[in-house]
Each structure stands twice: as C-alpha cells, then as structure tokens.
Amino acid sequence: MKWPQLAMPWNLREANVMGMNERNIKFISRYNDRKKFPLVDNKLLTKKLALASGIQTPNLIGIIERQSQVSTIHQLIEAHQGFVIKPAQGSGGKGILVIERHHDGLFTKPSGSVIDSEAIERHISNGLAGLFSLGGRSDVIFIEGLVKADPMFEKLSFEGVPDIRIIVFKGYPVMAMIRLSTHESDGKANLHQGAVGVGLNLRNGTAIHGVQFNRPIKNHPDTRELLNDITIPHWDEMLQLACRCYEMTGLGYLGVDMILDRDQGPLLLELNARPGLAIQIANGKGLKSRLKRVEAEQRPFYFPSVEERIRFAKQHLCYL
C-alpha cells in the first residue's frame, strides 16, 4: 500500500508505517544489547569481525591512528589509483572521502572535482580530531580500496558506486532497498545527501519504485535511466550475507549495507544498529506488519538456519 505525500496519522497506521519512537522503544531497545553497539558503531571493528567470520569486505589499505601519522597517507595509497577514506566512528556518511584517481599530488573525486595533498591531510586530521564521529570523540581513520561497480550499475548510478541495504530482524531479512548515488550526493549512496532510494522485492531483488528526498521518481535524475528496470544480481547471496550478520553481532534489529563488486561479488560495507526509516518510503510499505510476523514466528528452542529464514521471508513477508 502506498500513502500520499502528506499522509495523516491514520493513513500511516493503516499502512503499518513505523515511526522513530516506536522503532527505538519496541525494537532497538528490546532486541539490541547496548554492550554490542561498538561492534557496529565502529566500522573498523565491524570490518575485523566480518573478516574473522568469513564475510568479505572491501580491501583494507591502511589505518591512521594519530596526528603524527597523517602524512603517511601518501605512502599507503601510492600503489592504489582509487581509494576511500573513512572515519571508523562516522555516521550518516559524514567524513567519507572517495578518490577515483590521483597524480602528482592532485586527487580527483567521482564528481570530477580535484583537491590537493594538503586538503587530503586536513580531512584526515579533522577525522582524527572527531569532526565526523558520533559525539565528537577522537577517532581512527582507515583507507579502503575503491570498489569496482558491477557493470549493470553503470547507467543507474552517477559518480559513485551504489549500495544495498537490508533490514534484518531476528535473523530474517524484512525489507531491502538499493541506494544510487547522484551528482547532488557527491557520488555517495546517502539518501540525506541526495542519493536515490529504490525499494527491492525480497523474493527476487527487483525494483519496486524509487524516491529522492522522499519524493517518488521514475528516472534517475542524472542518467535518466528507468528505475523500475532494476534487478539485483547475486540476490540470494546478498540475503545470505545479511542474515549471517545476525549471528555475527548478536543484534536483533540491524541494517546491513552491502556493495556488489564487479570481480568479488557481494561485499559487506557496514552495519547499523539504528537503521533509518526511509526504507519504508522507498518500498511504499511500512515495516510493522513484517516485524510482527517475524515475532509471531519465534518459538522456544527453535533456531532456523539462514536458508530457512530466507525462505520464510520470501514466502510470508513480501506482500505484507
């Protein structure tokens, strides 16, 4: 069921739309042990945990922990044309700097804009000081290799690589979307910065419909490609990767962000213990009915496998 742009409260209840307070009280507080939040709030810690669990992530180039190490960035990336600088405790895409190529101390972003070595070092120094981190805490910066997008996304994402988010509840995939970068989002797959969100059918990874800044759209604003033609390759692999993160972290309500690399297939980007609710807008459906259906399935001494949970989601959650 889709709701009008200016929906009244009873319309939202009827569509099973979940609000932030309900999400925080009934699901995050209830199913996410706060002691486990550091496992996902710290992206570097998540990366190490994933690798220990046999889950692939983008290549780790290096780590910068102190201000005295800032200048070592140039040695770290010398053999890498493209790379991504990330604050370990950043949130909402803050502090992520994507570099597509570099030459003679000049660094080109996906948008085509160029920055110099001084700007790179200043960005890292600000990140270490906590400018991008949760609560402004001192942080660690790590550098990843630039992912090569699957060819199918060449006309669907602009100046960047798209990512796929799957909400996992008690180990069951309950809702999914792909986020497509735009010129306005500066090549980042972040909805708040102007990326396009496209809801995905859990059964087969096909597009439902797209939104930008919470408004429905049919075509990508830069490439003009139709959004409803999307079908995600390796869909079952992505569902399996997402579901495995439940056992990996022990968190019951989780946002799993993945990327589809041209050569390596699905890779885990990061996890979120407080995933946003815009995924409901991208799907044109609320989360509540799906979450309640999974809760109703819970039984003592019943521990379904990843495959059983995915099969259940495809059979019972797609049409709620």
MOJOGI-V564157 format. One record per run of one state. SS is the DSSP state (hx for helix, st for strand, lp for the rest). FROM is the first residue (numbers start at 1). TO is the last residue. If there is no record, write none. Layout:
ss->SS from->FROM to->TO
ss->SS from->FROM to->TO
This chain:
ss->lp from->1 to->8
ss->hx from->9 to->14
ss->lp from->15 to->19
ss->hx from->20 to->31
ss->lp from->32 to->33
ss->hx from->34 to->36
ss->lp from->37 to->37
ss->hx from->38 to->41
ss->lp from->42 to->42
ss->hx from->43 to->52
ss->lp from->53 to->56
ss->st from->57 to->57
ss->lp from->58 to->59
ss->st from->60 to->64
ss->lp from->65 to->66
ss->hx from->67 to->76
ss->lp from->77 to->82
ss->st from->83 to->87
ss->lp from->88 to->89
ss->st from->90 to->90
ss->lp from->91 to->96
ss->st from->97 to->99
ss->lp from->100 to->100
ss->st from->101 to->103
ss->lp from->104 to->105
ss->st from->106 to->108
ss->lp from->109 to->113
ss->st from->114 to->116
ss->hx from->117 to->128
ss->lp from->129 to->132
ss->st from->133 to->133
ss->hx from->134 to->136
ss->lp from->137 to->140
ss->st from->141 to->145
ss->lp from->146 to->148
ss->st from->149 to->149
ss->lp from->150 to->150
ss->hx from->151 to->153
ss->lp from->154 to->162
ss->st from->163 to->169
ss->lp from->170 to->171
ss->st from->172 to->180
ss->lp from->181 to->190
ss->hx from->191 to->193
ss->lp from->194 to->195
ss->st from->196 to->200
ss->lp from->201 to->205
ss->st from->206 to->212
ss->lp from->213 to->214
ss->st from->215 to->217
ss->lp from->218 to->218
ss->st from->219 to->219
ss->lp from->220 to->225
ss->st from->226 to->226
ss->hx from->227 to->229
ss->lp from->230 to->230
ss->st from->231 to->231
ss->lp from->232 to->234
ss->hx from->235 to->249
ss->lp from->250 to->252
ss->st from->253 to->261
ss->lp from->262 to->264
ss->st from->265 to->272
ss->lp from->273 to->278
ss->hx from->279 to->283
ss->lp from->284 to->287
ss->hx from->288 to->297
ss->lp from->298 to->305
ss->hx from->306 to->316
ss->lp from->317 to->320
